[in-house]
């Protein structure tokens, strides 16, 4: 991705669907792991430097603090189908938990966070680099000039999910993208009779060992625990409890697993009747985290004269994970900004295929949508600039100059609070 002051449209071709299991082909679980990328954001901090569970101190006894901290998590790739460009061709986006894209702002009140401008995605390449490692770091744009470049759920601000454009291709990287037709929806829950006896699994970052020369996502298994028909309370550090649309699963999530793709695995004889031939993986949703189980802690206070400040509790992983429904991804993809982005990227590909009239129409569609919904967003500036370049290549110079002037007029830097960014 380019620098924060300039976004560049790109084309990436990826497999839209998993390959079926067969002779000489990959196992489905290996393909699941290839959708996963690791994410890391760096931010300024002032936190104790811990060694073996205790704060480190200098030779003179002065406590040591870290000034640079990192936030890590998991993301995965979804391919937005573009049937007009041919079978198996799509535009990739990155899906992850929204809280992975935010960090504590140094000096701000406790619990207040803001979005990163960029984060790094760690992806396996097909060919090793000079040092023998297959891991490549790709910058992912989160904000541009104070505007959110990724998309979140405009209708549900509590939904912990984000969808970000990403420049990546399976021509160079050992990756796969999920097709939206694999997503669990309410209709699929009813017609396939998904229920609390079904197996689930997820793949994501395992912090103690993520791989030295390649990413090695861990795979964890469990069962669906609850498919509720109402919202569930979830604790948010910045704003307390909120009611959210969640599925619950009896599966252990841990630090670094947020943003992982969670699948339901169907096979064999269904308890509800009927037999399924082969194995089918459906994307249930996105791992959000786990529910804590708190209990009071005991402490020997015989040698402590003042115990008024002691209110100790132990926090344990309950083994129940919260999963944001895959339907939320579909809701975000259907929003105007994402649709306009897809139209603009398709326009470039259509031009490369010699389909200039369709490219012209696709550019206009993107621009019209953004003018109506995001008239000050940098994405409109880039759509106009991309259209101007297209017109210049077509020899339509007066029109190109007009579009470029329109692009140049969009230079606003947003002052909207990150809590209100959409």
C-alpha positions in Angstrom: 0.0 0.0 0.0 1.2 3.5 -0.6 1.9 6.2 2.0 -1.0 7.6 4.1 -1.3 10.7 1.8 -1.9 8.7 -1.3 -4.0 5.6 -1.9 -3.4 3.5 -5.1 -6.0 1.2 -6.6 -4.7 -2.2 -7.4 -5.8 -5.5 -8.9 -5.1 -8.8 -7.2 -6.3 -12.2 -8.6 -7.1 -14.9 -6.0 -9.0 -18.1 -5.9 -12.6 -17.4 -5.0 -13.4 -20.8 -3.5 -11.6 -23.6 -1.8 -10.4 -26.3 -4.0 -12.2 -29.6 -3.5 -10.3 -32.3 -1.7 -8.9 -34.8 -4.2 -5.8 -36.5 -5.6 -2.8 -34.3 -5.3 -4.8 -31.5 -3.8 -4.5 -29.8 -0.4 -6.5 -30.9 2.6 -9.3 -28.5 3.5 -7.7 -27.7 6.8 -4.5 -26.6 5.0 -6.6 -24.3 2.8 -8.3 -22.9 5.9 -4.9 -22.0 7.3 -3.9 -20.2 4.1 -6.6 -17.7 4.5 -5.0 -16.5 7.8 -2.5 -13.6 8.1 -0.9 -12.2 11.3 -1.4 -8.6 12.2 0.7 -6.2 14.2 0.4 -2.5 15.0 3.0 -0.4 16.8 2.1 2.5 19.1 3.8 4.9 21.6 3.3 3.8 25.2 4.7 4.1 28.7 4.3 0.7 30.3 6.5 -1.3 32.7 9.1 -3.5 31.0 8.4 -6.9 32.4 10.9 -9.7 32.8 9.8 -13.0 34.3 6.6 -11.5 35.6 8.2 -8.5 37.4 9.1 -5.0 36.3 12.7 -4.7 35.2 15.0 -2.2 36.9 18.2 -0.5 35.9 21.5 -0.9 37.8 20.6 2.0 40.0 17.2 0.6 40.9 15.3 2.9 38.5 12.2 1.1 37.1 12.4 0.5 33.3 9.5 1.4 31.1 8.8 0.6 27.4 8.1 3.5 25.1 7.1 1.4 22.1 4.4 -1.3 22.3 2.7 -3.6 19.8 -0.7 -5.0 19.4 -1.0 -8.4 17.7 -3.9 -10.3 16.3 -5.2 -12.4 13.4 -7.0 -11.5 10.1 -8.1 -13.5 7.1 -8.8 -13.0 3.5 -12.1 -12.8 1.7 -12.5 -12.6 -2.0 -15.2 -10.4 -3.4 -16.4 -12.1 -6.5 -16.2 -10.2 -9.8 -18.0 -12.5 -12.3 -17.7 -9.9 -15.1 -13.9 -10.5 -15.0 -14.1 -14.2 -15.4 -14.4 -17.3 -13.1 -12.1 -17.6 -10.2 -11.2 -13.9 -10.2 -11.9 -11.6 -7.3 -10.9 -8.6 -5.3 -9.4 -9.5 -1.9 -10.2 -7.7 1.4 -8.9 -8.3 4.9 -11.4 -9.2 7.7 -10.4 -8.8 11.3 -11.7 -7.7 14.7 -12.1 -3.9 14.9 -10.4 -3.8 18.3 -7.2 -5.1 16.7 -7.1 -1.9 14.6 -7.2 0.4 17.7 -4.6 1.2 20.3 -4.5 3.1 23.7 -3.5 6.7 22.9 -0.5 7.8 25.0 -1.6 10.5 27.5 -5.3 9.9 26.9 -7.8 8.9 29.7 -7.7 5.2 30.6 -9.7 3.2 28.1 -9.6 5.7 25.3 -8.3 4.4 22.0 -7.8 5.4 18.4 -7.2 3.7 15.1 -3.8 3.0 13.7 -2.9 4.8 10.5 -1.3 1.5 9.2 -0.7 -2.0 10.6 1.5 -4.7 9.3 0.2 -8.0 7.9 2.7 -11.0 8.0 2.0 -13.2 5.0 3.7 -16.3 3.6 5.3 -15.8 0.1 5.6 -18.6 -2.5 9.3 -18.0 -3.0 11.8 -17.5 -0.1 13.6 -14.2 0.3 17.4 -13.9 0.3 17.6 -15.0 4.0 15.5 -18.1 3.4 12.4 -16.8 5.1 9.0 -16.9 3.4 7.4 -14.3 5.7 6.7 -10.9 4.0 5.5 -7.8 5.9 2.7 -5.9 4.0 1.5 -2.5 5.3 -2.3 -2.2 5.5 -3.9 1.2 5.4 -6.4 1.8 8.3 -6.8 5.6 8.2 -6.0 8.3 5.6 -5.9 11.9 6.6 -8.1 11.1 9.6 -10.7 9.3 7.6 -11.3 5.6 8.2 -10.1 3.7 5.1 -11.3 0.3 6.4 -15.1 -0.2 6.7 -17.0 -1.1 9.8 -20.7 -1.8 10.4 -22.4 1.6 10.1 -25.7 0.1 11.4 -24.2 -1.6 14.5 -21.3 0.4 16.1 -20.8 -2.3 18.7 -20.0 -5.0 16.1 -16.3 -5.8 16.6 -15.5 -6.3 13.0 -13.7 -4.5 10.2 -13.1 -5.0 6.4 -10.0 -3.4 4.8 -8.8 -3.3 1.2 -5.5 -5.1 0.9 -2.9 -5.3 -1.9 -2.2 -9.0 -2.2 -2.2 -11.7 -4.9 -2.0 -15.5 -4.9 0.5 -15.1 -7.8 3.2 -14.1 -5.2 1.8 -15.2 -1.9 0.8 -18.7 -0.6 -2.7 -17.6 0.3 -6.3 -18.3 -0.4 -9.5 -16.2 -0.1 -12.9 -17.2 1.2 -15.9 -16.8 -1.0 -18.9 -15.1 0.5 -21.1 -18.0 -0.5 -19.4 -20.0 2.3 -20.7 -17.7 5.0 -23.2 -18.9 7.5 -26.4 -16.8 7.3 -29.7 -17.2 9.1 -31.1 -18.9 6.0 -28.3 -21.5 6.1 -28.8 -22.0 9.8 -32.4 -22.9 9.2 -32.0 -24.9 5.9 -28.9 -26.9 7.1 -30.2 -27.1 10.7 -27.0 -25.9 12.3 -27.2 -26.4 16.0 -25.3 -26.9 19.2 -24.1 -30.4 18.3 -22.0 -29.2 15.4 -18.2 -29.0 15.4 -16.4 -25.7 15.1 -12.8 -24.8 14.5 -10.7 -21.7 14.0 -7.2 -21.0 12.8 -5.1 -18.1 14.0 -2.0 -16.7 15.7 -0.4 -18.7 18.5 1.8 -16.2 20.3 4.2 -18.6 22.0 5.1 -20.0 18.5 4.1 -18.3 15.3 6.8 -19.6 13.1 10.4 -18.5 12.4 10.6 -18.8 8.6 6.9 -19.2 7.8 3.6 -18.4 9.5 2.2 -21.5 11.2 -1.4 -20.8 12.3 -2.7 -22.9 15.1 -6.0 -24.8 14.7 -8.3 -25.3 17.7 -11.5 -27.3 17.8 -14.7 -27.3 19.8 -18.5 -27.3 19.5 -21.2 -24.7 19.0 -22.6 -23.8 22.4 -25.4 -21.3 21.6 -27.0 -19.8 18.5 -29.2 -17.2 20.3 -32.1 -15.3 18.8 -31.3 -12.2 20.9 -28.3 -10.1 21.7 -25.7 -11.1 24.4 -23.9 -8.7 26.8 -20.2 -8.2 26.1 -17.8 -6.1 28.1 -15.9 -3.3 26.2 -13.0 -1.7 28.1 -13.8 1.7 26.7 -17.5 1.8 27.3 -18.6 -1.0 29.7 -21.1 -3.6 28.7 -22.8 -3.6 25.3 -25.4 -5.9 23.7 -24.1 -7.6 20.7 -25.0 -10.2 18.0 -22.8 -13.2 18.9 -22.6 -16.9 18.5 -21.1 -18.8 21.5 -18.8 -21.8 21.1 -17.2 -24.2 23.6 -13.7 -23.5 22.3 -10.7 -21.9 23.9 -9.6 -18.6 22.5 -6.5 -16.8 23.7 -4.4 -13.7 23.2 -3.7 -13.2 19.5 -6.7 -15.2 18.3 -9.0 -12.2 17.9 -9.9 -11.8 14.3 -9.5 -15.5 13.4 -11.9 -17.1 11.0 -14.2 -19.6 12.8 -15.7 -22.4 10.7 -18.5 -24.9 11.3 -17.5 -28.4 9.9 -20.3 -30.5 8.6 -20.0 -34.1 7.5 -21.6 -37.6 7.7 -25.0 -38.3 9.1 -26.8 -35.3 10.4 -28.5 -35.7 13.8 -31.6 -33.9 12.3 -31.8 -36.5 9.5 -30.2 -37.0 6.2 -26.6 -37.8 5.2 -24.0 -35.4 3.9 -21.4 -36.8 1.5 -17.9 -35.5 2.0 -17.0 -32.6 4.3 -18.2 -29.0 4.1 -16.7 -26.0 5.8 -18.8 -22.9 6.3 -17.5 -19.6 7.8 -19.5 -19.2 11.1 -17.9 -15.8 11.9 -15.0 -13.9 13.4 -13.4 -14.8 16.7 -13.9 -11.8 19.1 -12.6 -13.2 22.4 -13.5 -15.2 25.4 -15.7 -14.8 28.4 -13.9 -14.3 31.7 -14.8 -16.2 34.8 -13.9 -14.2 37.9 -13.6 -15.3 41.5 -12.3 -13.7 44.6 -8.6 -14.4 45.4 -7.3 -15.3 48.9 -4.3 -13.6 50.3 -2.4 -14.0 53.6 -2.6 -10.5 55.1 -1.1 -11.3 58.5 1.9 -9.1 57.8 -0.2 -6.3 56.2 -1.7 -3.7 58.5 -3.8 -1.8 55.9 -5.9 -4.2 53.8 -8.5 -1.6 52.7 -7.0 -1.3 49.2 -7.0 -5.1 48.6 -9.8 -6.3 46.4 -8.2 -9.2 44.5 -9.9 -11.3 41.9 -8.6 -14.0 39.7 -9.7 -13.9 36.0 -9.9 -17.2 34.2 -10.8 -18.2 30.7 -14.3 -19.7 30.9 -13.7 -21.8 27.7 -16.7 -20.1 26.0 -15.7 -17.9 23.0 -17.7 -15.1 21.4 -18.0 -15.1 17.6 -19.2 -12.3 15.5 -21.6 -13.7 12.9 -20.4 -13.9 9.3 -23.5 -12.0 8.3 -21.9 -8.9 9.7 -19.1 -9.2 7.0 -21.8 -9.4 4.3 -23.5 -6.3 5.8 -20.2 -4.3 5.6 -19.4 -5.5 2.1 -22.9 -4.2 1.0 -22.2 -0.7 2.3 -21.7 2.1 -0.3 -18.0 2.7 0.4 -17.1 -1.0 -0.1 -19.3 -1.2 -3.2 -17.6 1.9 -4.7 -14.2 0.6 -3.9 -15.0 -2.7 -5.7 -16.3 -0.8 -8.7 -13.2 1.3 -9.0 -10.9 -1.7 -8.8 -13.0 -3.5 -11.4 -12.7 -0.5 -13.7 -9.0 -0.8 -13.8 -9.1 -4.5 -14.5 -11.8 -4.0 -17.2 -9.5 -1.4 -18.9 -6.6 -3.8 -18.9 -8.9 -6.4 -20.5 -9.6 -3.9 -23.3 -13.2 -3.4 -22.2 -13.0 0.4 -22.1 -16.8 1.2 -22.2 -17.4 -1.1 -19.2 -14.4 0.4 -17.4 -15.8 3.9 -18.0 -19.1 2.9 -16.6 -17.6 1.3 -13.5 -15.5 4.4 -12.7 -18.6 6.6 -13.0 -20.5 4.2 -10.7 -17.8 4.4 -8.1 -17.6 8.2 -8.3 -21.3 8.7 -8.1 -21.7 6.5 -5.1 -18.9 8.2 -3.2 -20.1 11.7 -4.1 -23.4 10.8 -2.5 -22.2 9.0 0.6 -18.5 10.1 1.2 -18.0 13.4 -0.6 -14.9 14.4 1.4 -13.3 10.9 1.7 -9.8 10.3 0.2 -11.3 7.3 -1.6 -13.3 9.7 -3.8 -10.1 11.7 -4.5 -8.4 8.5 -5.7 -11.4 7.3 -7.8 -11.4 10.7 -9.5 -7.6 10.6 -10.1 -7.9 7.0 -11.4 -10.6 8.0 -13.8 -8.6 11.0 -15.0 -5.7 8.7 -15.8 -8.0 6.4 -17.7 -9.4 9.3 -19.7 -5.9 10.5 -20.5 -4.9 7.1 -21.8 -8.1 7.2 -24.0 -7.0 10.6 -25.4 -10.0 12.4 -23.8 -7.9 15.2 -22.4 -10.5 17.9 -21.6 -12.5 15.4 -19.5 -9.3 14.1 -17.9 -8.3 17.6 -16.8 -11.8 18.2 -15.3 -11.7 15.0 -13.3 -8.1 15.7 -12.1 -9.2 19.2 -10.9 -12.1 17.6 -9.1 -9.6 15.2 -7.4 -7.2 18.0 -6.5 -10.0 19.9 -4.7 -10.5 17.1 -2.2 -7.9 17.8 0.5 -9.7 17.8 3.8 -8.2 16.3 6.9 -10.8 14.9 9.2 -11.0 16.1 12.8 -13.7 13.5 13.7 -13.1 11.6 16.9 -12.0 8.1 16.3 -14.9 6.9 18.4 -17.2 8.4 15.7 -15.4 7.3 12.6 -17.5 5.2 10.2 
